[in-house]
Amino acid sequence: MNEGIRERAGRDGGQMVHVPAGAFLMGSDQGNHDEQPSRQVTLPGFWIDKHQVTNEQYRRFLDETGAFSAPPSFAKDDFVAPMQPIVSVSWEEADAYSKWAGKRLPTEAEWEKAARGTDGRAYPWGNGEPTPEDANYAGREEKRTLPVDALAEKASPYGCVQMAGNTYEWISDWFDAFYYQDGPTEDPRGPEFPVYQVAMAKISVFAVPGGGSLTLGEVKRGERYEILGREKDIYKIRFGDTEGWLPRKGGYAWTGKSVRGCGWDFIEDGLRCSAREGFEPWYKSLNLGFRCATDE
């Protein structure tokens, strides 16, 4: 353990590490557009799991609560070892586990600070370009998740293990690709609801899902609307004092919950601490798990 790192056991038996209050550099001016611009963000202190939640821990949650069916990964021989991370769970399942454990899912800002510390490094281990010795991603031979305590020598400045690679991790925030442009710098928590940012010059808003000539008006490039739901290729939005429908392909529609960290089957671009992604809350994948956090 690095000198100065504080640890404690969580109610689910997993070790947690402390991330002290203060500012850090969030985002990247050289990364993808959804990471820009970089900015100083200040957070209160918090605790975060040292490791991704394991199959063993998640099985205990299912046994004690009966809240959900076994995830699809439990039928995959390469993904069921006790110390492998739980994968193929939805955001709702990850959130429920977190509450059962007396914790919560981390915010994007908390996750990124825990991954990179305060020196603005590109990766948890520093600024050196990733190799298969640093992280479990598409460059490795295993083609499956590693035990959550593997590659501990590449831990983040606060001692978090495998925050780059092995699995993407569910985050509490709604994903918004434009959030960094005007998001708060004090303890940002993400948008209050999923949003649709219009990319086209203008798009008609339909009064009913089928469209046709029943229009409520037009939306213009750069305008943003709360997403209320989706049916196939159209989004239900709040349009003024009423509800309307927009074609899904007409603009940038972000309906997902944020995920961080990069999966074992993804390329190295996702390994950067500032790299962002969003998946719909019901999505399940062998590349997607989670870790938990708590307030200080």
C-alpha positions as CSV (number, residue, x, y, z in Angstrom):
1,M,0.0,0.0,0.0
2,N,1.3,3.5,-0.9
3,E,2.2,5.6,2.1
4,G,-0.6,7.9,3.2
5,I,-3.4,5.8,1.7
6,R,-6.2,5.2,4.2
7,E,-8.3,2.0,4.0
8,R,-11.3,0.6,5.7
9,A,-13.7,-2.4,5.2
10,G,-17.1,-1.8,3.8
11,R,-20.3,-3.5,5.0
12,D,-20.0,-6.0,2.1
13,G,-16.5,-6.9,3.1
14,G,-14.8,-5.1,0.3
15,Q,-11.9,-2.7,1.1
16,M,-12.5,1.0,0.5
17,V,-9.9,3.7,0.1
18,H,-10.2,7.4,1.1
19,V,-10.0,10.2,-1.3
20,P,-9.5,13.5,0.5
21,A,-11.4,16.7,-0.2
22,G,-9.9,19.2,-2.6
23,A,-9.5,20.1,-6.3
24,F,-8.3,18.1,-9.2
25,L,-8.1,18.4,-13.0
26,M,-11.1,16.8,-14.6
27,G,-11.4,16.2,-18.4
28,S,-8.9,16.6,-21.2
29,D,-8.2,19.2,-23.8
30,Q,-6.7,16.5,-26.1
31,G,-9.3,13.8,-25.6
32,N,-12.7,13.2,-27.3
33,H,-15.1,16.1,-27.5
34,D,-17.2,14.8,-24.6
35,E,-14.1,15.1,-22.3
36,Q,-13.5,18.8,-23.2
37,P,-12.6,21.2,-21.8
38,S,-10.5,20.2,-18.9
39,R,-11.3,22.2,-15.7
40,Q,-10.5,22.3,-12.0
41,V,-13.2,20.5,-10.0
42,T,-13.5,20.6,-6.2
43,L,-15.0,17.6,-4.3
44,P,-15.6,16.9,-0.6
45,G,-13.8,13.8,0.7
46,F,-15.3,10.4,0.0
47,W,-14.5,6.7,0.2
48,I,-14.5,4.4,-2.9
49,D,-14.1,0.7,-3.3
50,K,-10.5,-0.4,-3.8
51,H,-11.6,-3.1,-6.2
52,Q,-14.5,-3.8,-8.5
53,V,-17.4,-5.7,-6.9
54,T,-16.8,-9.4,-7.2
55,N,-18.9,-12.4,-8.1
56,E,-18.6,-13.6,-4.6
57,Q,-20.0,-10.4,-3.1
58,Y,-22.8,-10.1,-5.7
59,R,-23.9,-13.8,-5.1
60,R,-24.3,-12.9,-1.4
61,F,-26.4,-10.0,-2.3
62,L,-28.7,-12.2,-4.5
63,D,-28.8,-14.9,-1.8
64,E,-29.8,-12.4,1.0
65,T,-32.3,-10.3,-1.0
66,G,-33.6,-12.4,-3.9
67,A,-34.0,-9.1,-5.6
68,F,-32.9,-10.1,-9.1
69,S,-32.3,-13.2,-11.2
70,A,-28.7,-14.4,-11.7
71,P,-26.9,-12.3,-14.3
72,P,-26.1,-13.8,-17.7
73,S,-22.4,-14.0,-16.8
74,F,-23.1,-16.7,-14.2
75,A,-23.7,-19.1,-17.1
76,K,-20.3,-18.3,-18.6
77,D,-17.5,-20.5,-17.3
78,D,-14.8,-17.9,-18.0
79,F,-16.6,-15.2,-15.9
80,V,-17.8,-16.9,-12.7
81,A,-14.7,-17.2,-10.5
82,P,-15.3,-15.7,-7.0
83,M,-12.7,-13.0,-7.4
84,Q,-13.6,-12.0,-10.9
85,P,-15.7,-8.8,-11.1
86,I,-19.4,-9.1,-11.4
87,V,-20.4,-8.2,-15.0
88,S,-23.6,-8.3,-17.1
89,V,-25.6,-6.4,-14.6
90,S,-27.8,-3.4,-15.4
91,W,-27.5,0.1,-13.8
92,E,-30.6,-0.7,-11.6
93,E,-29.0,-3.9,-10.3
94,A,-25.7,-2.2,-9.6
95,D,-27.5,0.7,-7.8
96,A,-29.5,-1.8,-5.7
97,Y,-26.4,-3.7,-4.7
98,S,-24.8,-0.4,-3.7
99,K,-27.7,0.5,-1.4
100,W,-27.8,-3.0,0.1
101,A,-24.1,-2.6,0.9
102,G,-24.8,0.8,2.6
103,K,-23.0,2.6,-0.3
104,R,-23.9,4.2,-3.6
105,L,-22.5,4.4,-7.1
106,P,-19.8,7.1,-7.5
107,T,-20.3,10.2,-9.5
108,E,-18.2,10.8,-12.6
109,A,-16.1,13.4,-10.8
110,E,-15.5,11.1,-7.8
111,W,-14.5,8.2,-10.1
112,E,-12.1,10.3,-12.1
113,K,-10.4,11.8,-9.1
114,A,-10.0,8.4,-7.6
115,A,-8.5,7.2,-10.8
116,R,-6.0,10.0,-11.6
117,G,-5.3,11.9,-8.4
118,T,-4.5,15.6,-8.5
119,D,-1.6,15.8,-11.0
120,G,-3.7,15.5,-14.2
121,R,-2.1,12.2,-15.2
122,A,-3.5,10.4,-18.2
123,Y,-3.7,6.9,-16.7
124,P,-3.9,5.6,-13.1
125,W,-0.2,4.6,-13.3
126,G,1.0,7.9,-14.8
127,N,1.5,9.2,-18.3
128,G,3.2,6.2,-19.9
129,E,1.3,4.8,-22.9
130,P,-0.6,1.6,-21.9
131,T,0.7,-1.9,-22.6
132,P,-0.8,-5.3,-21.8
133,E,1.3,-5.3,-18.6
134,D,-0.6,-2.2,-17.4
135,A,-4.2,-3.1,-17.9
136,N,-6.6,-5.7,-19.1
137,Y,-7.9,-4.5,-22.4
138,A,-8.1,-5.9,-26.0
139,G,-4.3,-6.0,-26.1
140,R,-4.0,-8.9,-23.7
141,E,-4.3,-12.6,-24.4
142,E,-6.8,-13.7,-21.7
143,K,-9.9,-12.4,-23.5
144,R,-11.9,-12.3,-20.2
145,T,-11.9,-10.5,-16.9
146,L,-9.0,-10.9,-14.5
147,P,-9.4,-11.2,-10.7
148,V,-10.2,-7.8,-9.2
149,D,-6.9,-7.7,-7.3
150,A,-4.7,-8.4,-10.4
151,L,-2.3,-5.7,-11.6
152,A,-2.3,-4.0,-8.2
153,E,1.0,-2.5,-8.9
154,K,-0.7,-0.3,-11.5
155,A,-3.2,1.1,-8.9
156,S,-4.2,4.8,-8.9
157,P,-2.6,7.4,-6.6
158,Y,-5.2,6.6,-3.9
159,G,-4.8,2.8,-4.2
160,C,-7.8,1.9,-6.5
161,V,-7.0,-1.2,-8.6
162,Q,-8.0,-1.7,-12.2
163,M,-9.6,1.7,-12.9
164,A,-8.3,1.3,-16.4
165,G,-9.4,-1.9,-18.1
166,N,-11.0,-5.2,-16.9
167,T,-14.6,-3.8,-16.9
168,Y,-16.4,-0.6,-17.5
169,E,-18.1,0.6,-14.3
170,W,-21.5,2.0,-13.8
171,I,-21.7,5.6,-12.5
172,S,-24.5,7.4,-10.8
173,D,-24.7,10.3,-13.3
174,W,-26.7,10.6,-16.4
175,F,-24.4,10.8,-19.4
176,D,-24.3,14.1,-21.2
177,A,-21.7,14.6,-23.9
178,F,-21.8,18.4,-23.5
179,Y,-21.8,18.6,-19.7
180,Y,-18.3,19.8,-19.3
181,Q,-18.9,22.9,-21.4
182,D,-21.0,24.5,-18.7
183,G,-21.1,22.0,-15.8
184,P,-20.5,23.1,-12.2
185,T,-16.9,23.0,-10.8
186,E,-18.1,22.3,-7.2
187,D,-19.1,18.6,-6.7
188,P,-20.7,18.1,-10.1
189,R,-23.4,15.4,-10.1
190,G,-24.3,15.2,-13.7
191,P,-27.6,16.3,-15.4
192,E,-30.9,15.9,-13.4
193,F,-32.3,13.9,-16.3
194,P,-31.3,12.6,-19.7
195,V,-31.1,15.3,-22.3
196,Y,-31.3,15.5,-26.1
197,Q,-29.1,18.1,-27.8
198,V,-30.1,19.0,-31.3
199,A,-27.4,18.7,-34.0
200,M,-29.4,19.5,-37.1
201,A,-30.3,23.0,-38.2
202,K,-33.9,22.4,-37.3
203,I,-36.2,19.4,-36.7
204,S,-40.0,19.2,-36.5
205,V,-41.5,18.1,-33.2
206,F,-44.4,15.7,-33.7
207,A,-47.5,15.6,-31.6
208,V,-47.7,11.8,-31.8
209,P,-45.1,9.1,-32.2
210,G,-46.2,8.4,-35.8
211,G,-45.4,11.9,-36.9
212,G,-47.1,12.9,-40.1
213,S,-48.4,16.4,-40.3
214,L,-49.3,16.7,-36.7
215,T,-46.4,18.9,-35.5
216,L,-46.0,21.1,-32.5
217,G,-43.2,23.3,-33.9
218,E,-39.5,23.1,-34.5
219,V,-36.3,22.7,-32.5
220,K,-33.1,24.3,-33.6
221,R,-29.4,23.4,-33.5
222,G,-27.9,23.6,-30.0
223,E,-31.3,23.5,-28.1
224,R,-31.6,20.9,-25.4
225,Y,-34.7,19.0,-24.1
226,E,-35.5,16.6,-21.3
227,I,-35.9,13.0,-22.6
228,L,-39.0,11.3,-21.2
229,G,-38.8,8.0,-23.0
230,R,-38.1,6.3,-26.3
231,E,-40.0,4.1,-28.8
232,K,-37.8,2.5,-31.4
233,D,-36.3,5.4,-33.4
234,I,-38.0,8.3,-31.8
235,Y,-37.6,10.1,-28.5
236,K,-40.3,11.5,-26.3
237,I,-39.3,15.0,-25.1
238,R,-40.6,17.8,-23.0
239,F,-41.4,20.6,-25.4
240,G,-42.5,23.7,-23.7
241,D,-45.6,23.0,-21.6
242,T,-46.4,19.8,-23.5
243,E,-44.8,16.5,-24.7
244,G,-43.6,15.9,-28.2
245,W,-41.6,13.4,-30.3
246,L,-38.3,13.8,-32.2
247,P,-36.7,11.3,-34.6
248,R,-33.8,9.5,-32.9
249,K,-31.4,10.2,-35.9
250,G,-32.1,13.9,-35.9
251,G,-29.7,15.0,-33.3
252,Y,-27.4,13.9,-30.5
253,A,-29.5,11.9,-28.1
254,W,-27.9,10.9,-24.9
255,T,-30.1,8.5,-22.9
256,G,-27.5,6.6,-21.0
257,K,-26.0,6.4,-17.6
258,S,-22.3,7.2,-17.5
259,V,-19.7,4.4,-17.4
260,R,-16.0,4.7,-16.8
261,G,-12.9,2.5,-16.9
262,C,-12.8,0.5,-20.2
263,G,-13.7,-3.2,-20.6
264,W,-11.4,-6.2,-21.3
265,D,-12.5,-6.4,-24.9
266,F,-12.1,-2.7,-25.8
267,I,-9.2,-0.8,-27.3
268,E,-6.7,1.3,-25.4
269,D,-8.5,4.6,-26.1
270,G,-10.9,3.9,-23.3
271,L,-8.1,3.5,-20.7
272,R,-7.5,7.2,-20.2
273,C,-8.8,8.4,-16.8
274,S,-10.8,11.1,-18.6
275,A,-12.4,8.9,-21.2
276,R,-16.2,8.8,-21.0
277,E,-19.0,6.5,-22.3
278,G,-22.7,6.2,-21.7
279,F,-24.9,3.1,-21.9
280,E,-28.7,2.8,-21.5
281,P,-29.5,1.8,-17.9
282,W,-30.9,-1.6,-18.8
283,Y,-27.8,-2.5,-20.9
284,K,-25.8,-5.6,-19.8
285,S,-22.4,-6.7,-21.1
286,L,-19.6,-9.0,-20.1
287,N,-17.5,-5.8,-20.2
288,L,-19.5,-3.9,-17.6
289,G,-19.5,-4.1,-13.8
290,F,-19.2,-1.5,-11.0
291,R,-17.6,-0.4,-7.8
292,C,-19.2,1.6,-5.0
293,A,-18.6,4.8,-3.0
294,T,-19.7,6.4,0.2
295,D,-19.7,9.9,1.6
296,E,-16.9,10.8,4.1
